[in-house]
Amino acid sequence: MTISVFDTVGEICMTYEDGEKLSQVFRPAFERGETIELDFAKTRIFVTAFFNASIGSLLEKASKEQLRDRLKFKNLPAAGVEPLRHSIENAERYYKDPGYKQALDKVLEDLSKNS
């Protein structure tokens, strides 16, 4: 299954909401064990929050190896490589290290109370 990121969210891949929108398109197939190809042709601006919602969140239930085997990236501009890598590394730590998850959740909770 190939998904056009541009057709789903446009050329700018910045918001968490856009990442969730993309995830909703391919997540059911991914969870069934299908291989997904995300085509980033015509996209140009990337933020980690987008990848956190669309890709990193998969690591809650899937392993990094499953992600590598079943999720392919086509035409990902160089500007998207680092935010994607950062998101995957952080998500892996968040979902696999209970101490890190607890500490980060506490910080985020405290921040939301002070906003």
N, C-alpha and C positions, 0 to 999 in steps of 0.2 A: 504494500500500500504506500503510495507516494502522496504527501500532503504539501501543497504550496503554502508556505508561510505567508507570502505576500498576499495571496488570495484570502487568507484567513484573518490576518491582522494588519496588513499594509506594510509599507517600507520601514516603519519605525517600530522596533521591538523593545519597548521601554517599560511598560507598566506591568504590574502583577496581574491586573485584570486581563490584559492581552495574553499573557502567558497562560492564564486559566482558560481563556477562550480557545487557544491552540490545543491545550491539553485535552479539553473536552472532545475535540475532533478525533484525536488518535488514541487516547487512553483506553477505551474499551477494546480496541484491536490489540494493543500492546498487552493488556492484561490477559487476553486470550492466547497469548504466546506468538502472535504474528510479528513479523518484521516490519518496521515502519521506516520510511525514508522521508526526512523533512528536507524539502527543497527551499533554500533561502535565496533563490534568485530574486533580484530586484529589491532586496532588503538592504538597509545601510546603517542603521543606528541601533546599538544594543546596550542594554543595561542588565546587570545581574538579576534584578527583581523579575524581569521577564523570564529568564532561564530558571530561576528558583521555582516559579509557578508551573512552568511548562515541562521542565526536565528534572530538576532537582527533587521535586515532590514524588517522582516515581520511585525514589530510593527508600521511601517509607515501607514499601512492600517488595521491591525488587532489589537484587544485588547489583553491584557495579558491573559485574561480569554479564549479567542479563541485559543491562542497559547497553553495554558495549556490543553484545551479540545481536540485539534486536532493534536497536535504534541507530539509524544511519543519517549522516548529515551531508547534504549535497549543496554545493555553491555557497557554503558558509563563508562570508567575507572575513578577512583577517581581523577586522574590528570585533567580530563576534567570538573568536576563539578564546580569548582570555576570560571574558565574562562567563562563558559556558564552562570552562575548566574550573573557575572559581566557584561557581554555583554547585557543580557536582562534588567538588571536594568538601565544601561546607555542608551540603546535604548529607553526604555519607557520614561525616562526623556527627551531625545532629541526630540522625536516625540510628546510628550504631553505638554511640557513646552516651549512656544515660546521664552521666555527670555533666557533660557538656550541654545536653538538651535541657536539663533542669536549670543550670546556670543561665543559659541564654533565655529561656522562658521567663525566669525571674527578672532579668534585666529588661526584657520587653514589657513585662507586666508593670514594672516600676516606671518605665518611660511613659506608658499609656496613662498611668495615674497622674503624672506630672504634666500632661499635655492639656 
